[in-house]
Each structure stands twice: as C-alpha cells, then as structure tokens.
Amino acid sequence: MKLIILDRDGVINFDSDQFIKNPEEWRPIPGSLEAIARLNQAGFRVVVASNQSGVGRGLFDTAMLTAIHVKMHKAVAAAGGRIDAIFFCPHGADSNCTCRKPEPGMFLQIAERFHASLEGVPAVGDSLRDLRAAAAVGATPILVQTGKGTKTEQAGQLPEGTRIFPDLSSVVDWLMTAQ
C-alpha cells in the first residue's frame, strides 16, 4: 500500500492566521484537489494530519470542524479524488498531548490504523511542526511553499532530507516520476 500524509491548512487549502472556523472560510489552493485525485489514481491512500487548536481554544467546535471536512471531502470528490482518513489534534499549543505536531502521535495513530510502517512515506506540510513530526517517525518530510511554507523555508532548521516544492501539485509531479 502506498500512503501519503498531508497537512490541511496551507497544503490543501488556504491558511488563515485567524483559523479556518467554518466551511465558508475553507478555500482550496488551486491545483490541490486535482493533485489529490492524481495521487489516488496512482494508488496512494491519502491521509490528512492536522493540528486544529481552534477547537481547544473554543473558536469552533468539532461539529463545525466536521462540516469543514465534509466540504473538503465533497470538493476532492468533485475533482475525482478522495481522502481516506483525517486525523486531527484539537489541543492548544500549551497542552502536553502527544498528538499535536511536532509530536509524532498523530503519525503513530495513522501507522496503527493503516497497519503500515511510515518509513519513507511522503509527509507534506508547510510548517516546521509538520516536518519534524514526519522526521520523528522516519517519513520523508516535504515542504510546500504555499501557506507558511516560504517563511518556514527562510527560517531554516529543516530536518535532514527535507524536499521543497512550490505546491502540492509539484510534489505529485515529482512522486509520479520518482516511482
């Protein structure tokens, strides 16, 4: 089984410093939905791993988060693709949970659910947290320059072996030629 792990905000959809708090604020980055469909067509299981501290902060509840994810699922389906699972951490940055990236908890949950090793699995994000969580489990950290990606790249301190691409579509182009 081929698996890929994607962060949500800044990779699939436009991010906001004010959080994505409802379905109306969720807007896909051009080409991202089609990129997910291409991944599916190439046999990849697409999993989303996303910190959603807005839930823990009381900015929106899990019902609203579910509504946002329903919109995302429908948009991906309309582009001919699917997301196989969504994992999220609802905790704030000040919590001591093991699921909030850069901690590897969500990634370990994915490995357990899919009965898969994450060694070498591409993990795409736009923040250092995403990349560090990927590296912690042996996944291949991939930085996209969408969302916070350009600032993350400029800040440096990327895990060893991090690959950098303009956007998710470019990541998929590379994966299709690397197979």
C-alpha positions as CSV (number, residue, x, y, z in Angstrom):
1,M,0.0,0.0,0.0
2,K,1.3,3.4,-0.9
3,L,0.5,6.1,1.7
4,I,0.9,9.9,1.7
5,I,0.3,12.2,4.7
6,L,-0.9,15.8,4.0
7,D,-1.2,18.7,6.4
8,R,-4.5,20.5,5.7
9,D,-4.2,24.3,6.1
10,G,-1.5,25.7,3.8
11,V,-1.2,22.5,1.8
12,I,-4.7,21.6,0.6
13,N,-6.5,24.9,1.4
14,F,-5.5,28.5,2.0
15,D,-4.5,29.1,5.6
16,S,-5.5,32.0,7.9
17,D,-3.9,33.5,10.9
18,Q,-7.5,33.7,12.3
19,F,-8.1,30.0,11.7
20,I,-10.4,28.3,9.3
21,K,-13.5,28.5,11.5
22,N,-16.4,27.4,9.2
23,P,-16.9,25.9,5.7
24,E,-17.3,29.3,4.1
25,E,-13.7,30.1,5.0
26,W,-12.3,26.8,3.6
27,R,-11.0,27.5,0.1
28,P,-8.8,25.1,-1.8
29,I,-5.4,26.1,-3.1
30,P,-5.5,25.9,-7.0
31,G,-4.4,22.5,-8.2
32,S,-4.5,20.8,-4.8
33,L,-7.8,18.9,-5.3
34,E,-6.6,17.6,-8.7
35,A,-3.3,16.7,-7.1
36,I,-5.1,14.5,-4.6
37,A,-7.1,12.9,-7.4
38,R,-3.8,12.1,-9.2
39,L,-2.4,10.6,-6.1
40,N,-5.5,8.3,-5.8
41,Q,-5.2,7.3,-9.5
42,A,-1.6,6.3,-8.8
43,G,-2.7,4.1,-6.0
44,F,-1.9,6.3,-3.0
45,R,-4.1,6.3,0.1
46,V,-4.3,10.0,1.1
47,V,-4.4,10.8,4.8
48,V,-4.7,14.2,6.4
49,A,-2.9,15.0,9.7
50,S,-3.8,18.5,11.0
51,N,-3.4,20.5,14.2
52,Q,-6.7,22.1,14.9
53,S,-6.2,24.1,18.1
54,G,-9.1,26.3,17.3
55,V,-11.3,23.5,18.8
56,G,-9.3,23.6,22.1
57,R,-9.4,27.4,22.1
58,G,-13.2,27.4,21.7
59,L,-13.2,29.2,18.3
60,F,-15.2,26.4,16.8
61,D,-16.5,23.0,17.9
62,T,-16.0,19.5,16.5
63,A,-19.3,19.7,14.7
64,M,-18.1,22.8,12.8
65,L,-14.8,21.1,12.1
66,T,-16.7,18.1,10.7
67,A,-18.7,20.5,8.5
68,I,-15.4,21.9,7.2
69,H,-14.2,18.4,6.5
70,V,-17.4,17.5,4.7
71,K,-16.9,20.4,2.4
72,M,-13.3,19.3,1.8
73,H,-14.3,15.7,1.1
74,K,-17.0,16.9,-1.4
75,A,-14.6,19.2,-3.2
76,V,-12.0,16.5,-3.5
77,A,-14.6,14.1,-4.8
78,A,-15.8,16.6,-7.4
79,A,-12.2,16.7,-8.6
80,G,-12.2,12.9,-8.9
81,G,-10.3,12.1,-5.7
82,R,-10.8,11.0,-2.1
83,I,-9.2,11.5,1.2
84,D,-9.0,8.1,3.0
85,A,-8.9,9.5,6.6
86,I,-8.5,12.7,8.6
87,F,-6.6,12.8,11.9
88,F,-6.6,16.0,13.9
89,C,-5.3,17.2,17.2
90,P,-7.8,19.6,19.0
91,H,-5.4,20.6,21.7
92,G,-3.8,24.0,22.1
93,A,0.0,24.6,21.9
94,D,0.2,24.8,25.7
95,S,-1.1,21.3,26.2
96,N,1.2,18.3,26.9
97,C,-0.5,16.0,24.4
98,T,1.5,13.6,22.2
99,C,-0.8,14.2,19.1
100,R,0.0,17.8,18.4
101,K,2.6,18.2,15.7
102,P,5.7,18.4,16.1
103,E,5.0,15.4,18.4
104,P,4.6,12.2,16.4
105,G,1.3,11.0,18.0
106,M,-1.0,11.6,15.0
107,F,1.5,9.9,12.7
108,L,1.7,6.9,15.0
109,Q,-2.1,6.7,15.0
110,I,-2.0,6.7,11.2
111,A,0.6,3.9,11.2
112,E,-1.6,1.9,13.6
113,R,-4.9,2.5,11.7
114,F,-3.3,1.5,8.3
115,H,-1.1,-1.2,9.7
116,A,1.8,0.4,7.9
117,S,5.4,1.5,8.5
118,L,5.8,5.2,7.9
119,E,9.5,4.8,6.9
120,G,9.9,6.8,3.7
121,V,6.2,7.7,3.5
122,P,5.9,11.2,2.0
123,A,4.6,13.7,4.5
124,V,3.7,17.1,3.1
125,G,3.4,20.2,5.2
126,D,4.0,24.0,5.3
127,S,5.5,24.3,8.8
128,L,8.4,23.1,10.8
129,R,6.0,21.3,13.1
130,D,4.8,19.2,10.1
131,L,8.3,18.3,9.0
132,R,9.6,17.4,12.5
133,A,6.6,15.1,13.1
134,A,7.4,13.4,9.8
135,A,11.1,13.0,10.6
136,A,10.3,11.6,14.0
137,V,8.7,8.6,12.5
138,G,11.0,8.1,9.6
139,A,8.7,9.6,7.0
140,T,10.1,11.8,4.2
141,P,9.5,15.4,5.1
142,I,8.3,17.5,2.2
143,L,7.8,21.3,2.5
144,V,5.5,23.2,0.2
145,Q,6.0,26.9,-0.3
146,T,2.2,27.6,-0.1
147,G,0.7,28.6,3.3
148,K,3.5,29.3,5.7
149,G,6.0,27.3,3.6
150,T,8.1,30.1,2.3
151,K,8.5,31.6,5.8
152,T,9.4,28.1,7.1
153,E,12.0,27.6,4.4
154,Q,13.5,31.0,5.1
155,A,13.7,30.3,8.8
156,G,15.8,27.2,8.2
157,Q,16.3,24.4,10.6
158,L,14.6,22.0,8.3
159,P,15.0,18.3,9.1
160,E,17.7,16.5,7.2
161,G,16.5,15.2,3.8
162,T,13.6,17.7,3.6
163,R,12.4,18.2,0.0
164,I,11.0,21.6,-1.1
165,F,8.4,22.2,-3.7
166,P,6.2,25.2,-4.8
167,D,2.9,23.4,-4.1
168,L,1.1,20.1,-3.7
169,S,0.8,19.7,-7.5
170,S,4.6,19.9,-7.9
171,V,5.0,17.3,-5.1
172,V,2.7,14.9,-7.1
173,D,4.6,15.6,-10.3
174,W,7.8,14.5,-8.5
175,L,6.2,11.5,-6.9
176,M,4.9,10.3,-10.3
177,T,8.4,10.5,-11.9
178,A,10.2,9.0,-8.8
179,Q,8.2,5.8,-8.9
